[in-house]
Amino acid sequence: MSKKFWWALVSVLFVVSGCSCTLPSQSSSSSTSFSKTQTSSQSTIASSTGATSESSSDLPVQQTVTLYFPNQKYIEFGQEADNYYLTETRLVPKETANLAEFVVQELLKGPQNTTEATSGIPASVGLNQVNLLEETAYVDLKQQGLAGSSLQEYFLINQMVKSLLDLEQIKAVQFLVDGEIVESLMGHYEVNQPLTSVLD
């Protein structure tokens, strides 16, 4: 064979070899470029929409309230060693607009989580509304059905006052009957002034 033929063959092999080496390199470069572009696009989208990853610890905790109910054992035996009140915790629905009114409504339902607690509030007692004005909760009860013994009136007042004063925004409780301030709810205790603590 002539020298020209050998040089032609070597040139062909060199070109083929060169092509096979550079193709993967170009593919890798394109892949890297696409990956960077995709990451950059995702970052831009997240930045523009304000989207961020939020851990479970950052989520708001649902609010709860504490309700006070008379201890059944204390009512039956009257022993000073027994706690006067037992507590129950209730979850507040997120759509609740009036927290004070929610507390009173839940008290009227009575205890639900323990058999040791009872309620001094007669089942006949109804609620008109609860309004909050300058840190005073105005509890407006219905006249119809508002009757009971001195013990029932005592616990009605104390359950509502104690549970409402447990809320940070409430410093006093004023009872109303059908929108009016009255001397007494059931004829045994005076409630014509705002109460800042429970009855003795």
Beta strands, then each sheet from edge to edge (+ up, - down):
strand 1: 64-70
strand 2: 85-91
strand 3: 127-133
strand 4: 136-141
strand 5: 172-177
sheet 1: 1+ 2-
sheet 2: 3+ 4- 5-
end
